[in-house]
Amino acid sequence: MDAQGRGRADNIDPADQWVLNPNTGEYELRLTPSPAQSPVPGPRKPSPRDGGRATGGRARPPADDARPEPRTRGTDVPQPRSSRRRGGEPEPAQGRRAAREPEPAQSRRAARRPVKKKSRTKKVLLWTGGSMAFVLVAVTAAGYLYVRHLNGNITSVSDDGAGTGGFSKDQAINILLIGTDKRTGKGNEGYGDSGSVGHADTTILLHLSKDRSNATALSIPRDLITDIPDCPTQQADGSRKVIPGTPGARFNQSLGQDDRTPSCTMRTVTALTGITPDDFMVADFNAVKTLTEAVDGVEVCLAKDIDDADSHLKLSKGTHTISGEQALAFVRTRHSVGFGGDLSRIGLQQQFLGALMRKLKGNSTLTSPTKMLKLAEAGTKALTVDDKLDSIGKLKDLGLELGKLNPKNLTFTTVPVKDNPAEKVHATVVLDEAKAPAVFDAVRNDVSFTEVKKRQKAAKDAQAARLKGTKAPASEVRVRILNGGAVTGSAQAVLNWLQNDVGVTKSENAGNAPAALGRTTLEYAPGQAAQARRLAALMGLSGSALKPGRSVTNSQGLPAMTLTLGKDFKGAGVSLTVPTKAPEVDKSTADKVKCAS
């Protein structure tokens, strides 16, 4: 409301006070000027600031010292501006209103006149991909200034040391997204298993590439037979216990069963794929309902009519906009699509999540403060995260990383499986050992399942070029070996192999690295490139493992390269060559609609 006609400030919708700052691309709280600060506009004398021109009743933008004080991100406390007298002497500290000279008032409408958005506004067009929890990251990031209230909405539980310790902005990111079948919330009595403790009903391992050019959302079937490892956990009452593992169990029993927490699902995924998640996020049935209502529904497509008595979904062939209960029924449907099993339902869920992300990115939802707050409320209330991701600030940082991704380079696919040969009536599946390892390898080594973009191709070409050129004799290779995440004794095993089997006699065991690494690396100075190429050929190191940098003095005072064995190390003499192309899989991307049949 303007100074003349909007009435008391406490009648203003708080959401209307959030204004997009075109210089930063972020929302800020714009406080309404008080009557003492906003006299009624009228003629005034010309001033040097006007260039000598008189002004009439039209409102003019306030001077710098009349703008609202800047606010510190993530706080509710305005930061005072420093001021000086015209003579250059410091002006005594005064109250906010007394410190300002009266300025002609302007209406709210004039003060918020639209400004042509610059490229920075992409920061608020945060979108994500992969799963319901993945979308929650983006909407939470969009509303991160609403910090204290939203932080109170978030539920967090310990990761019990099962993750990497949290994602890093300069590394590839792996987030484990879990949807449970626990009947929480009003109106959910008709869904899930009666009395369920909350199994891992929907699980997606979301991998975001290091350069943020692509991502893979890998669905893990709930009925996959796998080994659930022992799980050290912190219980709800604060006590700790080790929950014994279960060999040959359904994957969904990695959560809820026997008091297992999400950290047990993390450990199960690591054992299954060889990929350790950085963080986890868990969403319940309400997430589907509340988020779709917040964005006014999402558009899905069916290749045939569906009338499912179990999920209560009834839709005709074609496209439909669904939300709330109907959206939940859509993602719960399985008997009326495909072969009527969990794998068919995974396809529906992937289509739904892609549609939700397109809706968030394709319309004005994230440019509206009111809608942003509504989404942030819905998202944080339906979200449970690990204790390394337990604040709006951390979720905002993750959302900004995810927001760098183009939806056409987000691939949805499923772990390759086949019917369980031990069953006459097929109810479960087992890993397809001929196909699954290649998929896990591609994700683990940051290989895109979509067509490589030019900037990514240029980076790959630069890495490959490091392997081209002359190679020094093995006897001239001088290298220090560090253990940076491999099993205990690996550095000594490599030293023995290098000296006794391949002739790299100028090598030494330098102990443990200062920090763990996911992948094995070889750092070398420019003058050691020929040595690096020889050692790479002997060990099967790819160009991405070679890190041009500096040499380090060895125990004899001579310059040496540094070989750091990462968690990917498989044993002395075992090639570390990584795939450069992803295997062929049944997949879809977030930018396209794929009608379910």
Secondary structure, DSSP 8 states (H G I E B T S, - for coil): --TTTS--GGGS-GGGGEEEETTTTEEEE-----TTT------B---GGGTS--B-SS-----GGGS---B-TT-SSB-----B-TTS-B-----TTTTS-------HHHHT------GGGGGTS----SSHHHHHHHHHHHTTTSHHHHHHH-EEE--TT-S-SS--TTS-EEEEEEEE----STT-TTSS-TT----EEEEEEEEE-TTSS-EEEEEE-TTBEEEE--EEEE-TTS-EEEE--EEEEEGGGGSSGGG--HHHHHHHHHHHHS---SEEEEE-HHHHHHHHHHTT-EEEEESS-EEETTTTEEE-SEEEEE-HHHHHHHHH--TTSTTSSHHHHHHHHHHHHHHHHHHHHHSSGGG-HHHHHHHHHHHHHTEEEETTS-SHHHHHHHHHHHTT--GGGEEEEE--EEE-TT-SS---EEE-TTTHHHHHHHHHTT--SS---HHHHHHHHHHHHTT-S----GGG-EEEEEESSS-TTHHHHHHHHHHHHS---EEEEEEE-SS--SS-EEEE-GGGHHHHHHHHHHHT--GGGEEE---EE-TTS-EEEEEEE-TT---TT------SS-----EEETTS---B-
